Amino acid sequence: MEDQKRTNKEVLAKGVKTLAMALGAIGLGPVIVYNAFMNKEHPLFLVALIPGILIMLLAIFLILKGINLMLKSFFD
């Protein structure tokens, strides 16, 4: 009888946790960028804009990493 591959539950849980962290960054990044653009004349405009953009890039990275981990748990 062939040995069937099973889902690696530890890797799957890690992928779900990574996607959950990305959910926070998905919400926080655009809010910071929006508030930065609403205050363009403020001297700290770039101090708010740059972290907002970095948080949005972090969200993209975490989404891709979470999906990759979930696919590894299913197919490896």
Distance bins in CASP14 RR format, pairs under 12 A and 6 or more apart:
PFRMAT RR
TARGET T0000
AUTHOR 0000-0000-0000
RMODE 2
METHOD distances of the structure
MODEL  1
5 72 0 0 0 0 0 1 0 0 0 0 0
5 73 0 0 0 0 0 1 0 0 0 0 0
5 74 0 0 0 0 1 0 0 0 0 0 0
5 75 0 0 0 0 1 0 0 0 0 0 0
5 76 1 0 0 1 0 0 0 0 0 0 0
6 12 0 0 0 0 0 1 0 0 0 0 0
6 73 0 0 0 0 1 0 0 0 0 0 0
6 74 0 0 0 0 1 0 0 0 0 0 0
6 75 0 0 0 0 0 1 0 0 0 0 0
6 76 0 0 0 0 0 1 0 0 0 0 0
7 13 0 0 0 0 0 1 0 0 0 0 0
7 15 0 0 0 0 0 1 0 0 0 0 0
7 69 0 0 0 0 0 1 0 0 0 0 0
7 70 0 0 0 0 1 0 0 0 0 0 0
7 71 0 0 0 0 0 1 0 0 0 0 0
7 72 0 0 0 0 0 1 0 0 0 0 0
7 73 1 0 1 0 0 0 0 0 0 0 0
7 74 1 0 1 0 0 0 0 0 0 0 0
7 75 0 0 0 0 1 0 0 0 0 0 0
7 76 0 0 0 0 1 0 0 0 0 0 0
8 14 0 0 0 0 1 0 0 0 0 0 0
8 15 0 0 0 0 0 1 0 0 0 0 0
8 69 0 0 0 0 1 0 0 0 0 0 0
8 70 0 0 0 0 0 1 0 0 0 0 0
8 71 0 0 0 0 0 1 0 0 0 0 0
8 72 1 0 0 1 0 0 0 0 0 0 0
8 73 1 0 1 0 0 0 0 0 0 0 0
8 74 0 0 0 0 1 0 0 0 0 0 0
8 75 0 0 0 0 1 0 0 0 0 0 0
8 76 1 0 0 1 0 0 0 0 0 0 0
9 15 0 0 0 0 0 1 0 0 0 0 0
9 16 0 0 0 0 0 1 0 0 0 0 0
9 69 0 0 0 0 0 1 0 0 0 0 0
9 70 0 0 0 0 0 1 0 0 0 0 0
9 73 1 0 0 1 0 0 0 0 0 0 0
9 74 0 0 0 0 0 1 0 0 0 0 0
10 16 0 0 0 0 0 1 0 0 0 0 0
10 17 0 0 0 0 0 1 0 0 0 0 0
10 69 0 0 0 0 0 1 0 0 0 0 0
10 72 0 0 0 0 0 1 0 0 0 0 0
10 73 1 0 0 1 0 0 0 0 0 0 0
10 76 0 0 0 0 0 1 0 0 0 0 0
11 17 0 0 0 0 0 1 0 0 0 0 0
11 18 0 0 0 0 0 1 0 0 0 0 0
11 65 0 0 0 0 0 1 0 0 0 0 0
11 66 0 0 0 0 1 0 0 0 0 0 0
11 68 0 0 0 0 0 1 0 0 0 0 0
11 69 1 0 1 0 0 0 0 0 0 0 0
11 70 1 0 0 1 0 0 0 0 0 0 0
11 71 0 0 0 0 1 0 0 0 0 0 0
11 72 1 0 1 0 0 0 0 0 0 0 0
11 73 1 1 0 0 0 0 0 0 0 0 0
11 74 0 0 0 0 1 0 0 0 0 0 0
11 75 0 0 0 0 0 1 0 0 0 0 0
11 76 1 0 0 1 0 0 0 0 0 0 0
12 18 0 0 0 0 0 1 0 0 0 0 0
12 19 0 0 0 0 0 1 0 0 0 0 0
12 66 0 0 0 0 0 1 0 0 0 0 0
12 67 0 0 0 0 0 1 0 0 0 0 0
12 68 0 0 0 0 0 1 0 0 0 0 0
12 69 1 0 0 1 0 0 0 0 0 0 0
12 70 1 0 0 1 0 0 0 0 0 0 0
12 71 0 0 0 0 1 0 0 0 0 0 0
12 72 0 0 0 0 1 0 0 0 0 0 0
12 73 1 1 0 0 0 0 0 0 0 0 0
12 74 1 0 0 1 0 0 0 0 0 0 0
12 75 0 0 0 0 0 1 0 0 0 0 0
12 76 0 0 0 0 0 1 0 0 0 0 0
13 19 0 0 0 0 0 1 0 0 0 0 0
13 20 0 0 0 0 0 1 0 0 0 0 0
13 66 0 0 0 0 0 1 0 0 0 0 0
13 69 0 0 0 0 1 0 0 0 0 0 0
13 70 0 0 0 0 1 0 0 0 0 0 0
13 73 0 0 0 0 1 0 0 0 0 0 0
14 20 0 0 0 0 0 1 0 0 0 0 0
14 21 0 0 0 0 0 1 0 0 0 0 0
14 62 0 0 0 0 0 1 0 0 0 0 0
14 65 0 0 0 0 1 0 0 0 0 0 0
14 66 1 0 0 1 0 0 0 0 0 0 0
14 68 0 0 0 0 0 1 0 0 0 0 0
14 69 1 0 1 0 0 0 0 0 0 0 0
14 70 0 0 0 0 1 0 0 0 0 0 0
14 72 0 0 0 0 1 0 0 0 0 0 0
14 73 0 0 0 0 1 0 0 0 0 0 0
15 21 0 0 0 0 1 0 0 0 0 0 0
15 22 0 0 0 0 1 0 0 0 0 0 0
15 62 0 0 0 0 1 0 0 0 0 0 0
15 63 0 0 0 0 0 1 0 0 0 0 0
15 64 0 0 0 0 0 1 0 0 0 0 0
15 65 1 0 0 1 0 0 0 0 0 0 0
15 66 1 0 1 0 0 0 0 0 0 0 0
15 67 0 0 0 0 1 0 0 0 0 0 0
15 68 0 0 0 0 1 0 0 0 0 0 0
15 69 1 1 0 0 0 0 0 0 0 0 0
15 70 1 0 1 0 0 0 0 0 0 0 0
15 71 0 0 0 0 1 0 0 0 0 0 0
15 72 0 0 0 0 1 0 0 0 0 0 0
15 73 1 0 0 1 0 0 0 0 0 0 0
15 74 0 0 0 0 0 1 0 0 0 0 0
16 22 0 0 0 0 0 1 0 0 0 0 0
16 23 0 0 0 0 0 1 0 0 0 0 0
16 62 0 0 0 0 0 1 0 0 0 0 0
16 65 0 0 0 0 0 1 0 0 0 0 0
16 66 1 0 0 1 0 0 0 0 0 0 0
16 67 0 0 0 0 0 1 0 0 0 0 0
16 69 0 0 0 0 1 0 0 0 0 0 0
16 70 1 0 0 1 0 0 0 0 0 0 0
16 73 0 0 0 0 1 0 0 0 0 0 0
17 23 0 0 0 0 0 1 0 0 0 0 0
17 62 0 0 0 0 1 0 0 0 0 0 0
17 65 0 0 0 0 0 1 0 0 0 0 0
17 66 0 0 0 0 1 0 0 0 0 0 0
17 69 0 0 0 0 1 0 0 0 0 0 0
17 70 0 0 0 0 0 1 0 0 0 0 0
18 24 0 0 0 0 0 1 0 0 0 0 0
18 25 0 0 0 0 0 1 0 0 0 0 0
18 58 0 0 0 0 0 1 0 0 0 0 0
18 59 0 0 0 0 0 1 0 0 0 0 0
18 61 0 0 0 0 1 0 0 0 0 0 0
18 62 1 0 1 0 0 0 0 0 0 0 0
18 63 0 0 0 0 1 0 0 0 0 0 0
18 64 0 0 0 0 1 0 0 0 0 0 0
18 65 1 0 1 0 0 0 0 0 0 0 0
18 66 1 1 0 0 0 0 0 0 0 0 0
18 67 0 0 0 0 1 0 0 0 0 0 0
18 68 0 0 0 0 1 0 0 0 0 0 0
18 69 1 0 0 1 0 0 0 0 0 0 0
18 70 0 0 0 0 1 0 0 0 0 0 0
18 72 0 0 0 0 0 1 0 0 0 0 0
18 73 0 0 0 0 0 1 0 0 0 0 0
19 25 0 0 0 0 0 1 0 0 0 0 0
19 26 0 0 0 0 1 0 0 0 0 0 0
19 59 0 0 0 0 0 1 0 0 0 0 0
19 61 0 0 0 0 0 1 0 0 0 0 0
19 62 1 0 0 1 0 0 0 0 0 0 0
19 63 1 0 0 1 0 0 0 0 0 0 0
19 64 0 0 0 0 0 1 0 0 0 0 0
19 65 0 0 0 0 1 0 0 0 0 0 0
19 66 1 0 1 0 0 0 0 0 0 0 0
19 67 1 0 0 1 0 0 0 0 0 0 0
19 68 0 0 0 0 0 1 0 0 0 0 0
19 69 0 0 0 0 1 0 0 0 0 0 0
19 70 1 0 0 1 0 0 0 0 0 0 0
20 26 0 0 0 0 0 1 0 0 0 0 0
20 59 0 0 0 0 0 1 0 0 0 0 0
20 62 0 0 0 0 1 0 0 0 0 0 0
20 63 0 0 0 0 0 1 0 0 0 0 0
20 66 0 0 0 0 1 0 0 0 0 0 0
21 27 0 0 0 0 0 1 0 0 0 0 0
21 28 0 0 0 0 0 1 0 0 0 0 0
21 55 0 0 0 0 0 1 0 0 0 0 0
21 58 0 0 0 0 1 0 0 0 0 0 0
21 59 0 0 0 0 1 0 0 0 0 0 0
21 61 0 0 0 0 0 1 0 0 0 0 0
21 62 1 0 1 0 0 0 0 0 0 0 0
21 63 0 0 0 0 1 0 0 0 0 0 0
21 65 0 0 0 0 1 0 0 0 0 0 0
21 66 0 0 0 0 1 0 0 0 0 0 0
21 69 0 0 0 0 0 1 0 0 0 0 0
22 28 0 0 0 0 0 1 0 0 0 0 0
22 29 0 0 0 0 0 1 0 0 0 0 0
22 55 0 0 0 0 0 1 0 0 0 0 0
22 56 0 0 0 0 0 1 0 0 0 0 0
22 57 0 0 0 0 0 1 0 0 0 0 0
22 58 0 0 0 0 1 0 0 0 0 0 0
22 59 1 0 1 0 0 0 0 0 0 0 0
22 60 0 0 0 0 1 0 0 0 0 0 0
22 61 0 0 0 0 1 0 0 0 0 0 0
22 62 1 1 0 0 0 0 0 0 0 0 0
22 63 1 0 1 0 0 0 0 0 0 0 0
22 64 0 0 0 0 1 0 0 0 0 0 0
22 65 0 0 0 0 1 0 0 0 0 0 0
22 66 1 0 0 1 0 0 0 0 0 0 0
22 67 0 0 0 0 1 0 0 0 0 0 0
22 69 0 0 0 0 0 1 0 0 0 0 0
23 29 0 0 0 0 0 1 0 0 0 0 0
23 58 0 0 0 0 0 1 0 0 0 0 0
23 59 0 0 0 0 1 0 0 0 0 0 0
23 62 0 0 0 0 1 0 0 0 0 0 0
23 63 0 0 0 0 1 0 0 0 0 0 0
23 66 0 0 0 0 0 1 0 0 0 0 0
24 30 0 0 0 0 0 1 0 0 0 0 0
24 31 0 0 0 0 0 1 0 0 0 0 0
24 32 0 0 0 0 0 1 0 0 0 0 0
24 55 0 0 0 0 1 0 0 0 0 0 0
24 56 0 0 0 0 0 1 0 0 0 0 0
24 58 0 0 0 0 1 0 0 0 0 0 0
24 59 1 0 0 1 0 0 0 0 0 0 0
24 62 0 0 0 0 1 0 0 0 0 0 0
24 63 0 0 0 0 0 1 0 0 0 0 0
25 31 0 0 0 0 0 1 0 0 0 0 0
25 32 0 0 0 0 0 1 0 0 0 0 0
25 51 0 0 0 0 0 1 0 0 0 0 0
25 52 0 0 0 0 1 0 0 0 0 0 0
25 53 0 0 0 0 0 1 0 0 0 0 0
25 54 0 0 0 0 1 0 0 0 0 0 0
25 55 1 0 1 0 0 0 0 0 0 0 0
25 56 1 0 0 1 0 0 0 0 0 0 0
25 57 0 0 0 0 1 0 0 0 0 0 0
25 58 1 0 1 0 0 0 0 0 0 0 0
25 59 1 1 0 0 0 0 0 0 0 0 0
25 60 0 0 0 0 1 0 0 0 0 0 0
25 61 0 0 0 0 1 0 0 0 0 0 0
25 62 1 0 0 1 0 0 0 0 0 0 0
25 63 0 0 0 0 1 0 0 0 0 0 0
25 65 0 0 0 0 0 1 0 0 0 0 0
26 32 0 0 0 0 0 1 0 0 0 0 0
26 52 0 0 0 0 0 1 0 0 0 0 0
26 55 0 0 0 0 1 0 0 0 0 0 0
26 56 0 0 0 0 1 0 0 0 0 0 0
26 57 0 0 0 0 0 1 0 0 0 0 0
26 58 0 0 0 0 1 0 0 0 0 0 0
26 59 1 0 1 0 0 0 0 0 0 0 0
26 60 0 0 0 0 1 0 0 0 0 0 0
26 61 0 0 0 0 0 1 0 0 0 0 0
26 62 0 0 0 0 1 0 0 0 0 0 0
26 63 1 0 0 1 0 0 0 0 0 0 0
27 33 0 0 0 0 0 1 0 0 0 0 0
27 34 0 0 0 0 0 1 0 0 0 0 0
27 52 0 0 0 0 0 1 0 0 0 0 0
27 55 0 0 0 0 1 0 0 0 0 0 0
27 56 0 0 0 0 1 0 0 0 0 0 0
27 58 0 0 0 0 0 1 0 0 0 0 0
27 59 1 0 0 1 0 0 0 0 0 0 0
28 34 0 0 0 0 0 1 0 0 0 0 0
28 35 0 0 0 0 0 1 0 0 0 0 0
28 51 0 0 0 0 1 0 0 0 0 0 0
28 52 1 0 0 1 0 0 0 0 0 0 0
28 53 0 0 0 0 0 1 0 0 0 0 0
28 54 0 0 0 0 0 1 0 0 0 0 0
28 55 1 0 1 0 0 0 0 0 0 0 0
28 56 0 0 0 0 1 0 0 0 0 0 0
28 58 0 0 0 0 1 0 0 0 0 0 0
28 59 0 0 0 0 1 0 0 0 0 0 0
29 35 0 0 0 0 1 0 0 0 0 0 0
29 36 0 0 0 0 1 0 0 0 0 0 0
29 48 0 0 0 0 0 1 0 0 0 0 0
29 49 0 0 0 0 0 1 0 0 0 0 0
29 50 0 0 0 0 0 1 0 0 0 0 0
29 51 0 0 0 0 1 0 0 0 0 0 0
29 52 1 0 1 0 0 0 0 0 0 0 0
29 53 0 0 0 0 1 0 0 0 0 0 0
29 54 0 0 0 0 1 0 0 0 0 0 0
29 55 1 0 1 0 0 0 0 0 0 0 0
29 56 1 0 1 0 0 0 0 0 0 0 0
29 57 0 0 0 0 1 0 0 0 0 0 0
29 58 0 0 0 0 1 0 0 0 0 0 0
29 59 1 0 0 1 0 0 0 0 0 0 0
29 60 0 0 0 0 0 1 0 0 0 0 0
30 36 0 0 0 0 0 1 0 0 0 0 0
30 37 0 0 0 0 0 1 0 0 0 0 0
30 49 0 0 0 0 0 1 0 0 0 0 0
30 52 0 0 0 0 1 0 0 0 0 0 0
30 53 0 0 0 0 0 1 0 0 0 0 0
30 55 0 0 0 0 1 0 0 0 0 0 0
30 56 1 0 0 1 0 0 0 0 0 0 0
30 59 0 0 0 0 1 0 0 0 0 0 0
31 37 0 0 0 0 0 1 0 0 0 0 0
31 38 0 0 0 0 0 1 0 0 0 0 0
31 48 0 0 0 0 0 1 0 0 0 0 0
31 51 0 0 0 0 0 1 0 0 0 0 0
31 52 0 0 0 0 1 0 0 0 0 0 0
31 55 0 0 0 0 1 0 0 0 0 0 0
31 56 0 0 0 0 0 1 0 0 0 0 0
31 59 0 0 0 0 0 1 0 0 0 0 0
32 38 0 0 0 0 0 1 0 0 0 0 0
32 39 0 0 0 0 0 1 0 0 0 0 0
32 45 0 0 0 0 0 1 0 0 0 0 0
32 47 0 0 0 0 0 1 0 0 0 0 0
32 48 1 0 0 1 0 0 0 0 0 0 0
32 49 1 0 0 1 0 0 0 0 0 0 0
32 50 0 0 0 0 1 0 0 0 0 0 0
32 51 1 0 0 1 0 0 0 0 0 0 0
32 52 1 1 0 0 0 0 0 0 0 0 0
32 53 0 0 0 0 1 0 0 0 0 0 0
32 54 0 0 0 0 1 0 0 0 0 0 0
32 55 1 0 0 1 0 0 0 0 0 0 0
32 56 0 0 0 0 1 0 0 0 0 0 0
32 58 0 0 0 0 0 1 0 0 0 0 0
32 59 0 0 0 0 0 1 0 0 0 0 0
33 39 0 0 0 0 0 1 0 0 0 0 0
33 40 0 0 0 0 0 1 0 0 0 0 0
33 45 0 0 0 0 0 1 0 0 0 0 0
33 46 0 0 0 0 0 1 0 0 0 0 0
33 48 0 0 0 0 1 0 0 0 0 0 0
33 49 1 0 0 1 0 0 0 0 0 0 0
33 50 0 0 0 0 1 0 0 0 0 0 0
33 51 0 0 0 0 1 0 0 0 0 0 0
33 52 1 0 1 0 0 0 0 0 0 0 0
33 53 1 0 0 1 0 0 0 0 0 0 0
33 54 0 0 0 0 0 1 0 0 0 0 0
33 55 0 0 0 0 1 0 0 0 0 0 0
33 56 1 0 0 1 0 0 0 0 0 0 0
33 57 0 0 0 0 0 1 0 0 0 0 0
33 59 0 0 0 0 0 1 0 0 0 0 0
34 40 0 0 0 0 0 1 0 0 0 0 0
34 48 0 0 0 0 1 0 0 0 0 0 0
34 49 0 0 0 0 0 1 0 0 0 0 0
34 52 0 0 0 0 1 0 0 0 0 0 0
34 53 0 0 0 0 0 1 0 0 0 0 0
34 56 0 0 0 0 0 1 0 0 0 0 0
35 42 0 0 0 0 1 0 0 0 0 0 0
35 44 0 0 0 0 0 1 0 0 0 0 0
35 45 0 0 0 0 0 1 0 0 0 0 0
35 47 0 0 0 0 0 1 0 0 0 0 0
35 48 1 0 0 1 0 0 0 0 0 0 0
35 49 0 0 0 0 1 0 0 0 0 0 0
35 51 0 0 0 0 0 1 0 0 0 0 0
35 52 0 0 0 0 1 0 0 0 0 0 0
36 42 0 0 0 0 1 0 0 0 0 0 0
36 44 0 0 0 0 1 0 0 0 0 0 0
36 45 1 0 1 0 0 0 0 0 0 0 0
36 46 0 0 0 0 1 0 0 0 0 0 0
36 47 0 0 0 0 1 0 0 0 0 0 0
36 48 1 1 0 0 0 0 0 0 0 0 0
36 49 1 0 1 0 0 0 0 0 0 0 0
36 50 0 0 0 0 1 0 0 0 0 0 0
36 51 0 0 0 0 1 0 0 0 0 0 0
36 52 1 0 0 1 0 0 0 0 0 0 0
36 53 0 0 0 0 1 0 0 0 0 0 0
36 55 0 0 0 0 0 1 0 0 0 0 0
36 56 0 0 0 0 0 1 0 0 0 0 0
37 45 0 0 0 0 1 0 0 0 0 0 0
37 46 0 0 0 0 0 1 0 0 0 0 0
37 48 0 0 0 0 1 0 0 0 0 0 0
37 49 1 0 0 1 0 0 0 0 0 0 0
37 52 0 0 0 0 0 1 0 0 0 0 0
37 53 0 0 0 0 0 1 0 0 0 0 0
38 45 0 0 0 0 1 0 0 0 0 0 0
38 48 0 0 0 0 1 0 0 0 0 0 0
38 49 0 0 0 0 0 1 0 0 0 0 0
39 45 1 0 0 1 0 0 0 0 0 0 0
39 46 0 0 0 0 0 1 0 0 0 0 0
39 47 0 0 0 0 0 1 0 0 0 0 0
39 48 1 0 0 1 0 0 0 0 0 0 0
39 49 0 0 0 0 1 0 0 0 0 0 0
40 46 0 0 0 0 0 1 0 0 0 0 0
40 48 0 0 0 0 0 1 0 0 0 0 0
40 49 0 0 0 0 1 0 0 0 0 0 0
42 48 0 0 0 0 1 0 0 0 0 0 0
42 49 0 0 0 0 0 1 0 0 0 0 0
44 50 0 0 0 0 0 1 0 0 0 0 0
44 51 0 0 0 0 0 1 0 0 0 0 0
45 51 0 0 0 0 0 1 0 0 0 0 0
45 52 0 0 0 0 0 1 0 0 0 0 0
46 52 0 0 0 0 0 1 0 0 0 0 0
46 53 0 0 0 0 0 1 0 0 0 0 0
47 53 0 0 0 0 0 1 0 0 0 0 0
47 54 0 0 0 0 0 1 0 0 0 0 0
48 54 0 0 0 0 0 1 0 0 0 0 0
48 55 0 0 0 0 0 1 0 0 0 0 0
49 55 0 0 0 0 0 1 0 0 0 0 0
49 56 0 0 0 0 0 1 0 0 0 0 0
50 56 0 0 0 0 0 1 0 0 0 0 0
50 57 0 0 0 0 0 1 0 0 0 0 0
51 57 0 0 0 0 0 1 0 0 0 0 0
51 58 0 0 0 0 1 0 0 0 0 0 0
52 58 0 0 0 0 1 0 0 0 0 0 0
52 59 0 0 0 0 1 0 0 0 0 0 0
53 59 0 0 0 0 0 1 0 0 0 0 0
53 60 0 0 0 0 0 1 0 0 0 0 0
54 60 0 0 0 0 0 1 0 0 0 0 0
54 61 0 0 0 0 0 1 0 0 0 0 0
55 61 0 0 0 0 0 1 0 0 0 0 0
55 62 0 0 0 0 0 1 0 0 0 0 0
56 62 0 0 0 0 0 1 0 0 0 0 0
56 63 0 0 0 0 0 1 0 0 0 0 0
57 63 0 0 0 0 0 1 0 0 0 0 0
57 64 0 0 0 0 0 1 0 0 0 0 0
58 64 0 0 0 0 0 1 0 0 0 0 0
58 65 0 0 0 0 0 1 0 0 0 0 0
59 65 0 0 0 0 0 1 0 0 0 0 0
59 66 0 0 0 0 0 1 0 0 0 0 0
60 66 0 0 0 0 0 1 0 0 0 0 0
60 67 0 0 0 0 0 1 0 0 0 0 0
61 67 0 0 0 0 0 1 0 0 0 0 0
61 68 0 0 0 0 0 1 0 0 0 0 0
62 68 0 0 0 0 0 1 0 0 0 0 0
62 69 0 0 0 0 0 1 0 0 0 0 0
63 69 0 0 0 0 0 1 0 0 0 0 0
63 70 0 0 0 0 0 1 0 0 0 0 0
64 70 0 0 0 0 0 1 0 0 0 0 0
64 71 0 0 0 0 0 1 0 0 0 0 0
65 71 0 0 0 0 0 1 0 0 0 0 0
65 72 0 0 0 0 0 1 0 0 0 0 0
66 72 0 0 0 0 1 0 0 0 0 0 0
66 73 0 0 0 0 0 1 0 0 0 0 0
67 73 0 0 0 0 0 1 0 0 0 0 0
67 74 0 0 0 0 0 1 0 0 0 0 0
68 74 0 0 0 0 0 1 0 0 0 0 0
68 75 0 0 0 0 0 1 0 0 0 0 0
68 76 0 0 0 0 0 1 0 0 0 0 0
69 75 0 0 0 0 0 1 0 0 0 0 0
69 76 0 0 0 0 0 1 0 0 0 0 0
70 76 0 0 0 0 0 1 0 0 0 0 0
END
